[in-house]
Amino acid sequence: ARSDTGSVAPAVHANGVMAIDHVVLLSPDLHRTVESFAGVGLGPRRERDGELGGRPIRQIFYRFGEVIVEVVGNPVAAAEGPSTL
């Protein structure tokens, strides 16, 4: 659905930010987070494996319009707790 409301001038941010194009979500349970995204009909656009501090990580990228959400977590181990920005 589209809004018929006219466009609004962007707010002025102290750091000069005009838009957000990339958000990183750190997940203690990557599988759980991916399942949650799939549960609302979202599929990953790209996956990449790497290391952070000598530990394996997986980066999974999702597109929400113009914004990329990068979900980062351990591809094997899972922990309790919420994801964090």
N, CA, C and O atoms as a DFTB+ gen file, in Angstrom:
340 C
 N C O
     1  1       0.836      -1.176       0.000
     2  2       0.000       0.000       0.000
     3  2       0.880       1.238       0.000
     4  3       1.954       1.250       0.602
     5  1       0.430       2.251      -0.661
     6  2       1.155       3.518      -0.720
     7  2       0.365       4.596      -0.012
     8  3      -0.866       4.590      -0.003
     9  1       1.097       5.517       0.578
    10  2       0.472       6.652       1.231
    11  2       0.279       7.773       0.219
    12  3       1.123       7.986      -0.652
    13  1      -0.821       8.477       0.336
    14  2      -1.071       9.633      -0.517
    15  2      -0.590      10.924       0.140
    16  3      -0.767      12.011      -0.411
    17  1       0.015      10.800       1.314
    18  2       0.516      11.953       2.043
    19  2       1.722      12.528       1.311
    20  3       2.553      11.779       0.799
    21  1       1.820      13.834       1.262
    22  2       2.957      14.483       0.626
    23  2       4.249      14.169       1.358
    24  3       4.233      13.790       2.529
    25  1       5.365      14.329       0.666
    26  2       6.650      14.036       1.290
    27  2       7.000      15.113       2.316
    28  3       6.583      16.267       2.210
    29  1       7.766      14.701       3.295
    30  2       8.182      15.585       4.379
    31  2       9.680      15.809       4.259
    32  3      10.421      14.881       3.934
    33  1      10.128      17.016       4.515
    34  2      11.560      17.302       4.480
    35  2      12.264      16.467       5.543
    36  3      11.746      16.321       6.650
    37  1      13.448      15.911       5.225
    38  2      14.153      15.087       6.208
    39  2      14.558      15.902       7.432
    40  3      14.861      17.091       7.330
    41  1      14.559      15.250       8.581
    42  2      14.995      15.896       9.816
    43  2      16.502      16.126       9.753
    44  3      17.212      15.416       9.040
    45  1      16.977      17.095      10.480
    46  2      18.402      17.380      10.544
    47  2      18.974      16.613      11.728
    48  3      18.491      16.739      12.853
    49  1      20.016      15.811      11.463
    50  2      20.664      15.017      12.504
    51  2      21.993      15.667      12.861
    52  3      22.681      16.201      11.992
    53  1      22.352      15.620      14.141
    54  2      23.588      16.260      14.613
    55  2      24.832      15.727      13.900
    56  3      25.812      16.456      13.752
    57  1      24.805      14.463      13.455
    58  2      25.954      13.879      12.756
    59  2      25.858      14.027      11.241
    60  3      26.721      13.537      10.514
    61  1      24.831      14.689      10.771
    62  2      24.666      14.875       9.341
    63  2      24.055      13.681       8.628
    64  3      24.085      13.617       7.399
    65  1      23.506      12.741       9.369
    66  2      22.906      11.547       8.770
    67  2      21.656      11.937       7.994
    68  3      20.789      12.649       8.501
    69  1      21.579      11.463       6.769
    70  2      20.408      11.728       5.930
    71  2      19.546      10.482       5.776
    72  3      18.337      10.578       5.566
    73  1      20.172       9.307       5.882
    74  2      19.443       8.048       5.707
    75  2      20.260       6.910       6.300
    76  3      21.466       7.036       6.509
    77  1      19.593       5.810       6.565
    78  2      20.270       4.592       7.019
    79  2      20.166       3.591       5.880
    80  3      19.076       3.328       5.370
    81  1      21.322       3.025       5.478
    82  2      21.295       2.057       4.389
    83  2      21.759       0.669       4.809
    84  3      21.632      -0.283       4.040
    85  1      22.300       0.543       6.032
    86  2      22.862      -0.733       6.474
    87  2      22.756      -0.810       7.994
    88  3      23.200       0.093       8.703
    89  1      22.164      -1.893       8.485
    90  2      22.034      -2.122       9.924
    91  2      22.628      -3.491      10.219
    92  3      22.351      -4.453       9.502
    93  1      23.445      -3.591      11.271
    94  2      24.044      -4.868      11.660
    95  2      23.356      -5.367      12.918
    96  3      23.265      -4.655      13.918
    97  1      22.874      -6.597      12.853
    98  2      22.186      -7.252      13.961
    99  2      23.052      -8.417      14.415
   100  3      23.257      -9.363      13.655
   101  1      23.568      -8.365      15.651
   102  2      24.390      -9.444      16.199
   103  2      23.480     -10.435      16.906
   104  3      22.748     -10.072      17.826
   105  1      23.529     -11.688      16.472
   106  2      22.622     -12.701      17.001
   107  2      23.382     -13.770      17.781
   108  3      24.352     -14.331      17.271
   109  1      22.950     -14.062      19.020
   110  2      23.573     -15.154      19.767
   111  2      23.116     -16.522      19.259
   112  3      23.737     -17.539      19.571
   113  1      22.038     -16.550      18.481
   114  2      21.503     -17.794      17.920
   115  2      21.106     -17.513      16.472
   116  3      19.963     -17.165      16.176
   117  1      22.073     -17.672      15.589
   118  2      21.873     -17.324      14.182
   119  2      20.723     -18.111      13.562
   120  3      19.920     -17.549      12.816
   121  1      20.637     -19.391      13.859
   122  2      19.570     -20.235      13.310
   123  2      18.194     -19.700      13.724
   124  3      17.283     -19.622      12.900
   125  1      18.047     -19.334      14.994
   126  2      16.771     -18.800      15.493
   127  2      16.392     -17.504      14.769
   128  3      15.234     -17.310      14.399
   129  1      17.366     -16.631      14.573
   130  2      17.102     -15.355      13.916
   131  2      16.711     -15.563      12.455
   132  3      15.776     -14.930      11.965
   133  1      17.424     -16.448      11.760
   134  2      17.099     -16.742      10.361
   135  2      15.698     -17.342      10.261
   136  3      14.943     -16.997       9.352
   137  1      15.345     -18.233      11.183
   138  2      13.996     -18.811      11.193
   139  2      12.932     -17.736      11.431
   140  3      11.856     -17.779      10.835
   141  1      13.236     -16.777      12.300
   142  2      12.283     -15.692      12.567
   143  2      12.055     -14.850      11.316
   144  3      10.918     -14.493      11.010
   145  1      13.117     -14.534      10.594
   146  2      12.980     -13.773       9.355
   147  2      12.180     -14.582       8.335
   148  3      11.308     -14.036       7.659
   149  1      12.473     -15.881       8.220
   150  2      11.744     -16.746       7.278
   151  2      10.268     -16.824       7.651
   152  3       9.409     -16.921       6.774
   153  1       9.972     -16.781       8.944
   154  2       8.598     -16.852       9.420
   155  2       7.727     -15.694       8.964
   156  3       6.502     -15.804       8.936
   157  1       8.360     -14.582       8.608
   158  2       7.604     -13.436       8.085
   159  2       7.840     -13.268       6.580
   160  3       7.587     -12.208       6.007
   161  1       8.332     -14.345       5.960
   162  2       8.459     -14.365       4.506
   163  2       9.727     -13.782       3.926
   164  3       9.775     -13.492       2.731
   165  1      10.762     -13.600       4.741
   166  2      12.003     -13.008       4.248
   167  2      13.063     -14.072       4.021
   168  3      13.273     -14.945       4.862
   169  1      13.723     -13.990       2.885
   170  2      14.825     -14.892       2.575
   171  2      16.110     -14.107       2.435
   172  3      16.083     -12.934       2.061
   173  1      17.244     -14.740       2.733
   174  2      18.528     -14.041       2.622
   175  2      18.884     -13.745       1.172
   176  3      18.543     -14.499       0.261
   177  1      19.578     -12.631       0.982
   178  2      20.062     -12.257      -0.351
   179  2      21.475     -12.767      -0.581
   180  3      21.874     -13.046      -1.711
   181  1      22.243     -12.887       0.534
   182  2      23.640     -13.313       0.425
   183  2      24.093     -13.832       1.773
   184  3      23.623     -13.367       2.811
   185  1      25.016     -14.806       1.764
   186  2      25.639     -15.309       2.991
   187  2      27.147     -15.319       2.783
   188  3      27.645     -15.573       1.686
   189  1      27.857     -15.034       3.873
   190  2      29.316     -15.015       3.800
   191  2      29.881     -15.531       5.109
   192  3      29.458     -15.094       6.179
   193  1      30.836     -16.462       5.042
   194  2      31.503     -16.979       6.234
   195  2      32.834     -16.273       6.417
   196  3      33.514     -15.930       5.450
   197  1      33.197     -16.061       7.687
   198  2      34.458     -15.409       7.993
   199  2      34.863     -15.693       9.424
   200  3      34.360     -16.624      10.052
   201  1      35.779     -14.880       9.935
   202  2      36.250     -14.993      11.316
   203  2      36.230     -13.625      11.967
   204  3      36.419     -12.600      11.313
   205  1      35.996     -13.633      13.267
   206  2      36.058     -12.416      14.065
   207  2      36.735     -12.789      15.369
   208  3      36.180     -13.553      16.159
   209  1      37.923     -12.261      15.604
   210  2      38.670     -12.597      16.814
   211  2      39.025     -14.076      16.885
   212  3      39.089     -14.646      17.974
   213  1      39.257     -14.702      15.734
   214  2      39.607     -16.115      15.698
   215  2      38.423     -17.060      15.793
   216  3      38.600     -18.278      15.796
   217  1      37.223     -16.515      15.869
   218  2      36.013     -17.344      15.958
   219  2      35.254     -17.287      14.636
   220  3      35.231     -16.252      13.970
   221  1      34.627     -18.413      14.259
   222  2      33.869     -18.404      13.007
   223  2      32.616     -17.540      13.128
   224  3      31.940     -17.545      14.157
   225  1      32.322     -16.807      12.069
   226  2      31.075     -16.035      12.009
   227  2      30.435     -16.264      10.652
   228  3      31.101     -16.624       9.681
   229  1      29.154     -16.050      10.608
   230  2      28.433     -16.047       9.334
   231  2      27.675     -14.736       9.256
   232  3      27.014     -14.322      10.209
   233  1      27.782     -14.096       8.116
   234  2      27.050     -12.860       7.840
   235  2      25.950     -13.209       6.840
   236  3      26.221     -13.761       5.774
   237  1      24.717     -12.883       7.191
   238  2      23.583     -13.149       6.315
   239  2      22.888     -11.818       6.046
   240  3      22.533     -11.094       6.976
   241  1      22.701     -11.506       4.778
   242  2      22.203     -10.196       4.377
   243  2      20.764     -10.286       3.872
   244  3      20.417     -11.166       3.084
   245  1      19.942      -9.358       4.343
   246  2      18.541      -9.245       3.935
   247  2      18.302      -7.830       3.424
   248  3      18.930      -6.880       3.892
   249  1      17.395      -7.693       2.464
   250  2      17.050      -6.363       1.958
   251  2      15.641      -6.004       2.402
   252  3      14.693      -6.766       2.210
   253  1      15.529      -4.824       3.000
   254  2      14.244      -4.240       3.392
   255  2      14.122      -2.927       2.637
   256  3      14.504      -1.878       3.155
   257  1      13.598      -2.971       1.425
   258  2      13.545      -1.763       0.610
   259  2      14.949      -1.293       0.298
   260  3      15.724      -2.022      -0.322
   261  1      15.288      -0.088       0.719
   262  2      16.621       0.460       0.471
   263  2      17.614       0.113       1.574
   264  3      18.792       0.452       1.464
   265  1      17.166      -0.551       2.629
   266  2      18.031      -0.853       3.776
   267  2      18.468      -2.314       3.740
   268  3      17.658      -3.213       3.509
   269  1      19.760      -2.535       3.973
   270  2      20.310      -3.883       4.105
   271  2      20.431      -4.184       5.592
   272  3      21.000      -3.393       6.344
   273  1      19.896      -5.327       6.021
   274  2      20.080      -5.799       7.391
   275  2      21.058      -6.959       7.321
   276  3      20.806      -7.963       6.657
   277  1      22.182      -6.804       8.020
   278  2      23.216      -7.828       8.080
   279  2      23.099      -8.529       9.425
   280  3      23.294      -7.912      10.473
   281  1      22.781      -9.814       9.396
   282  2      22.673     -10.610      10.618
   283  2      23.988     -11.357      10.776
   284  3      24.411     -12.070       9.867
   285  1      24.643     -11.196      11.937
   286  2      25.948     -11.798      12.177
   287  2      25.866     -12.702      13.397
   288  3      25.316     -12.319      14.430
   289  1      26.420     -13.904      13.269
   290  2      26.449     -14.823      14.400
   291  2      27.329     -16.014      14.114
   292  3      27.863     -16.162      13.015
   293  1      27.477     -16.866      15.117
   294  2      28.254     -18.091      14.992
   295  2      27.443     -19.092      14.172
   296  3      26.279     -19.334      14.488
   297  1      28.033     -19.681      13.122
   298  2      27.272     -20.604      12.286
   299  2      27.008     -21.960      12.931
   300  3      26.189     -22.729      12.428
   301  1      27.688     -22.268      14.036
   302  2      27.563     -23.588      14.663
   303  2      26.960     -23.501      16.061
   304  3      25.967     -24.164      16.359
   305  1      27.561     -22.686      16.908
   306  2      27.139     -22.595      18.313
   307  2      26.000     -21.598      18.471
   308  3      25.879     -20.641      17.706
   309  1      25.171     -21.839      19.475
   310  2      24.067     -20.927      19.784
   311  2      24.079     -20.619      21.270
   312  3      24.470     -21.454      22.086
   313  1      23.648     -19.420      21.613
   314  2      23.554     -19.000      23.011
   315  2      22.172     -18.403      23.241
   316  3      21.449     -18.108      22.290
   317  1      21.816     -18.230      24.493
   318  2      20.540     -17.610      24.862
   319  2      20.653     -16.097      24.751
   320  3      21.749     -15.546      24.654
   321  1      19.519     -15.448      24.767
   322  2      19.484     -13.992      24.807
   323  2      19.022     -13.395      23.501
   324  3      18.929     -14.080      22.483
   325  1      18.733     -12.100      23.544
   326  2      18.230     -11.406      22.358
   327  2      19.358     -11.000      21.411
   328  3      20.525     -10.938      21.798
   329  1      18.987     -10.731      20.184
   330  2      19.922     -10.137      19.236
   331  2      20.113      -8.672      19.615
   332  3      19.252      -8.074      20.261
   333  1      21.241      -8.099      19.213
   334  2      21.535      -6.704      19.538
   335  2      21.988      -5.961      18.287
   336  3      22.516      -6.558      17.348
   337  1      21.773      -4.654      18.295
   338  2      22.229      -3.810      17.187
   339  2      23.639      -3.347      17.457
   340  3      24.217      -2.622      16.647
